[in-house]
Amino acid sequence: MLQFAGERGGNPQDPLKRNPLDFVLWQPSLPDEPAWESMWGPGRPGWHVECSVLAMRELQTETIDIHGGGADLIFPHHECERVQSESLTGKPFVRVWMHQAMVRMDGEKMSKSLGNLVFVSDLRQKHDPRAIRLALINHHYRHSWSWTPDLMEMADQRLRSWVNAGSGDGGLEQVRNCLDDDLNTPEAVRVLDAQAAAGNGVSEAAKLLGVNIDRL
């Protein structure tokens, strides 16, 4: 735990902490950072407090139904969010956590710091937005996967196949069952591939995946 905390901004070596896993609720602001007056002097909320307060303020609730985020945020960020929120309200902070596994490129996690990013704005210059969605949902949200250039070519082909299959409700119940099984979008995509290959229209089921194929 101490290693994770150190790697993810927890600063467990801080000599002022009573426990090395304690996290910051309020901190002095650096000269170029926003600051608010407080009983401890000017400062700003810690990272974890920001997210708890914004979530409760914007969602107008003390218990969130579904909280998402990258798997690398499970600890310390989401754990700290949960602890401080439940200490404040006395209620469960989140009913369902959904953590997205990491997307990799050339063996490395995609990140701003490494600069190995693929931007949706760039993909849209060459590809239908629906194909971009299909490229993403062909991977389960809890399984790490690697981005490769051929993914968009396959997604373009898949979109054409579904559009050519025409309107219909082929695979509708099967797709519902897939989504009800931990949001199993890859299996739902395979169901519609099979339906389209068999000549069945898949427009209604595709809508459950956020893909409208009733238009070109």
JOGI-V538989 format. One record per pair of residues at least 24 apart in sequence whose ideal C-beta (glycine too) atoms are under 10 Angstrom apart, sorted by sequence separation. I is the first residue (numbers start at 1). J is the second residue. If there is no record, write none. Layout:
((I:J) (I:J))
//
This chain:
((23:47) (24:48) (25:49) (62:86) (73:97) (128:152) (131:155) (132:156) (134:158) (135:159) (170:194) (171:195) (185:209) (23:48) (24:49) (74:99) (127:152) (130:155) (131:156) (134:159) (170:195) (171:196) (185:210) (23:49) (51:77) (55:81) (62:88) (63:89) (67:93) (68:94) (73:99) (126:152) (127:153) (130:156) (131:157) (133:159) (169:195) (170:196) (51:78) (62:89) (67:94) (72:99) (73:100) (128:155) (131:158) (132:159) (162:189) (165:192) (168:195) (171:198) (175:202) (178:205) (48:76) (52:80) (61:89) (62:90) (63:91) (64:92) (66:94) (67:95) (68:96) (69:97) (71:99) (72:100) (127:155) (128:156) (130:158) (131:159) (134:162) (165:193) (168:196) (170:198) (47:76) (48:77) (51:80) (52:81) (56:85) (62:91) (63:92) (64:93) (65:94) (66:95) (67:96) (68:97) (69:98) (70:99) (71:100) (72:101) (118:147) (123:152) (127:156) (130:159) (131:160) (170:199) (171:200) (175:204) (176:205) (179:208) (47:77) (48:78) (51:81) (52:82) (55:85) (61:91) (62:92) (63:93) (64:94) (65:95) (66:96) (67:97) (68:98) (69:99) (70:100) (71:101) (72:102) (117:147) (126:156) (162:192) (165:195) (166:196) (170:200) (171:201) (172:202) (175:205) (178:208) (179:209) (48:79) (49:80) (50:81) (52:83) (53:84) (62:93) (63:94) (64:95) (65:96) (66:97) (67:98) (68:99) (69:100) (70:101) (71:102) (116:147) (118:149) (128:159) (158:189) (161:192) (162:193) (165:196) (168:199) (169:200) (170:201) (171:202) (172:203) (174:205) (175:206) (178:209) (48:80) (49:81) (52:84) (53:85) (56:88) (63:95) (64:96) (66:98) (67:99) (68:100) (70:102) (123:155) (127:159) (128:160) (130:162) (161:193) (164:196) (165:197) (168:200) (169:201) (170:202) (172:204) (173:205) (175:207) (176:208) (47:80) (48:81) (51:84) (52:85) (56:89) (64:97) (70:103) (103:136) (118:151) (130:163) (162:195) (163:196) (165:198) (166:199) (168:201) (169:202) (170:203) (171:204) (172:205) (175:208) (46:80) (47:81) (48:82) (51:85) (52:86) (118:152) (155:189) (158:192) (162:196) (165:199) (166:200) (167:201) (168:202) (169:203) (170:204) (171:205) (172:206) (175:209) (48:83) (49:84) (53:88) (109:144) (128:163) (158:193) (161:196) (164:199) (165:200) (166:201) (167:202) (168:203) (169:204) (170:205) (171:206) (172:207) (48:84) (49:85) (52:88) (103:139) (110:146) (160:196) (161:197) (165:201) (166:202) (167:203) (168:204) (169:205) (170:206) (172:208) (9:46) (48:85) (52:89) (56:93) (72:109) (110:147) (164:201) (165:202) (166:203) (167:204) (168:205) (171:208) (9:47) (46:84) (55:93) (101:139) (108:146) (158:196) (165:203) (169:207) (49:88) (55:94) (70:109) (72:111) (101:140) (107:146) (162:201) (163:202) (100:140) (101:141) (104:144) (106:146) (142:182) (162:202) (163:203) (52:93) (100:141) (101:142) (102:143) (103:144) (104:145) (105:146) (106:147) (141:182) (142:183) (145:186) (161:202) (162:203) (165:206) (99:141) (100:142) (101:143) (102:144) (103:145) (104:146) (105:147) (106:148) (140:182) (141:183) (142:184) (98:141) (99:142) (100:143) (101:144) (102:145) (103:146) (104:147) (105:148) (140:183) (141:184) (143:186) (162:205) (163:206) (98:142) (100:144) (101:145) (102:146) (103:147) (104:148) (140:184) (141:185) (162:206) (140:185) (141:186) (137:183) (139:185) (140:186) (167:213) (138:185) (139:186) (140:187) (159:206) (162:209) (166:213) (167:214) (137:185) (138:186) (163:211) (165:213) (166:214) (136:185) (137:186) (162:211) (164:213) (138:188) (139:189) (163:213) (134:185) (137:188) (138:189) (162:213) (163:214) (133:185) (137:189) (138:190) (159:211) (161:213) (163:215) (23:76) (158:211) (160:213) (163:216) (21:75) (23:77) (159:213) (21:76) (25:80) (134:189) (138:193) (23:79) (24:80) (23:80) (21:79) (22:80) (23:81) (134:192) (21:80) (25:84) (23:83) (23:84) (8:72) (12:76) (7:72) (8:73) (10:75) (8:74) (10:76) (8:75) (9:76) (10:77) (4:72) (8:76) (9:77) (7:76) (8:77) (4:74) (5:75) (6:76) (10:80) (71:141) (4:75) (5:76) (71:142) (4:76) (134:206) (137:209) (68:141) (71:144) (137:210) (1:75) (137:211) (1:76) (4:79) (5:80) (134:209) (130:206) (133:209) (134:210) (133:210) (134:211) (1:79) (133:211) (130:209) (130:210) (131:211) (130:211) (129:211) (130:212) (128:211) (130:213) (98:182) (98:183) (130:215) (128:216))
//
